[in-house]
């Protein structure tokens, strides 16, 4: 029953946050926020129950966090800058 322990979710969230720093691209940050939300809910006594319910809360919280971050931070149009004129012109 490790999934019912609040600090396990918090540690998993921080581990996913570290993974996001090592592999940037806003991929793992939504999952990290979702895990911290579930851990905080368990720690405060707001959540409880079975593993499928906790995974559902984790999935929904991760999706909402990812969508909000995508809206706030925006979508990258491209990383390569194409110059159509010379700066000396």
C-alpha positions as a Markdown table, in Angstrom:
| # | Residue | x | y | z |
|---|---|---|---|---|
| 1 | Unk | 0.0 | 0.0 | 0.0 |
| 2 | Unk | 2.8 | 2.4 | -0.8 |
| 3 | Unk | 0.4 | 4.3 | -3.1 |
| 4 | Unk | -1.6 | 5.4 | -0.1 |
| 5 | Unk | 1.4 | 7.1 | 1.6 |
| 6 | Unk | 1.5 | 10.9 | 0.9 |
| 7 | Unk | 5.2 | 11.3 | 1.0 |
| 8 | Unk | 5.7 | 8.7 | -1.7 |
| 9 | Unk | 3.7 | 10.8 | -4.1 |
| 10 | Unk | 5.6 | 14.0 | -3.1 |
| 11 | Unk | 9.0 | 12.3 | -3.7 |
| 12 | Unk | 7.8 | 10.9 | -7.0 |
| 13 | Unk | 6.7 | 14.5 | -8.0 |
| 14 | Unk | 10.1 | 15.9 | -7.1 |
| 15 | Unk | 11.8 | 13.1 | -9.0 |
| 16 | Unk | 9.8 | 13.9 | -12.0 |
| 17 | Unk | 10.7 | 17.5 | -11.6 |
| 18 | Unk | 14.4 | 16.6 | -11.6 |
| 19 | Unk | 13.8 | 14.5 | -14.7 |
| 20 | Unk | 12.2 | 17.6 | -16.3 |
| 21 | Unk | 15.3 | 19.6 | -15.6 |
| 22 | Unk | 17.5 | 16.9 | -17.1 |
| 23 | Unk | 15.3 | 16.5 | -20.2 |
| 24 | Unk | 13.6 | 19.9 | -20.7 |
| 25 | Unk | 10.6 | 20.2 | -23.0 |
| 26 | Unk | 7.6 | 20.5 | -20.6 |
| 27 | Unk | 7.0 | 16.8 | -20.8 |
| 28 | Unk | 7.4 | 15.7 | -17.2 |
| 29 | Unk | 6.4 | 18.9 | -15.4 |
| 30 | Unk | 2.7 | 18.1 | -15.7 |
| 31 | Unk | 3.2 | 14.6 | -14.2 |
| 32 | Unk | 5.3 | 16.2 | -11.4 |
| 33 | Unk | 2.5 | 18.6 | -10.5 |
| 34 | Unk | -0.1 | 15.8 | -10.7 |
| 35 | Unk | 2.0 | 13.7 | -8.3 |
| 36 | Unk | 2.4 | 16.6 | -5.8 |
| 37 | Unk | -1.3 | 17.3 | -6.0 |
| 38 | Unk | -2.1 | 13.7 | -5.1 |
| 39 | Unk | 0.5 | 13.7 | -2.3 |
| 40 | Unk | -0.9 | 16.9 | -0.9 |
| 41 | Unk | -4.4 | 15.6 | -1.1 |
| 42 | Unk | -3.4 | 12.4 | 0.7 |
| 43 | Unk | -1.4 | 14.4 | 3.3 |
| 44 | Unk | -4.3 | 16.8 | 4.0 |
| 45 | Unk | -6.8 | 13.9 | 4.2 |
| 46 | Unk | -8.8 | 15.1 | 1.2 |
| 47 | Unk | -8.1 | 12.0 | -0.8 |
| 48 | Unk | -8.1 | 8.4 | 0.0 |
| 49 | Unk | -9.2 | 5.1 | -1.4 |
| 50 | Unk | -8.0 | 2.6 | -3.9 |
| 51 | Unk | -5.1 | 2.8 | -6.4 |
| 52 | Unk | -7.4 | 3.2 | -9.4 |
| 53 | Unk | -9.0 | 6.3 | -7.8 |
| 54 | Unk | -5.6 | 7.8 | -7.0 |
| 55 | Unk | -4.4 | 7.1 | -10.5 |
| 56 | Unk | -7.5 | 8.8 | -11.9 |
| 57 | Unk | -6.9 | 11.9 | -9.8 |
| 58 | Unk | -3.2 | 11.9 | -10.8 |
| 59 | Unk | -4.1 | 11.7 | -14.5 |
| 60 | Unk | -6.7 | 14.4 | -14.3 |
| 61 | Unk | -4.4 | 16.7 | -12.3 |
| 62 | Unk | -1.5 | 16.1 | -14.6 |
| 63 | Unk | -3.6 | 16.8 | -17.7 |
| 64 | Unk | -5.0 | 20.0 | -16.2 |
| 65 | Unk | -1.5 | 21.1 | -15.1 |
| 66 | Unk | -0.1 | 20.4 | -18.6 |
| 67 | Unk | -2.9 | 22.3 | -20.3 |
| 68 | Unk | -2.5 | 25.3 | -18.0 |
| 69 | Unk | 1.3 | 25.3 | -18.5 |
| 70 | Unk | 0.8 | 25.0 | -22.2 |
| 71 | Unk | -1.5 | 27.9 | -22.2 |
| 72 | Unk | 0.7 | 30.1 | -20.0 |
| 73 | Unk | 4.1 | 29.2 | -21.5 |
| 74 | Unk | 2.9 | 28.8 | -25.1 |
| 75 | Unk | 3.8 | 26.6 | -27.9 |
| 76 | Unk | 7.2 | 26.8 | -29.5 |
| 77 | Unk | 7.0 | 27.7 | -33.1 |
| 78 | Unk | 10.5 | 26.4 | -33.8 |
| 79 | Unk | 13.9 | 26.6 | -32.3 |
| 80 | Unk | 15.9 | 27.4 | -35.4 |
| 81 | Unk | 15.8 | 31.1 | -36.4 |
| 82 | Unk | 15.9 | 31.6 | -40.1 |
| 83 | Unk | 17.4 | 34.9 | -41.3 |
| 84 | Unk | 15.9 | 36.3 | -44.4 |
| 85 | Unk | 18.1 | 39.4 | -44.5 |
| 86 | Unk | 21.7 | 40.3 | -43.5 |
| 87 | Unk | 22.1 | 42.4 | -40.4 |
| 88 | Unk | 24.5 | 44.6 | -42.3 |
| 89 | Unk | 21.9 | 45.7 | -44.9 |
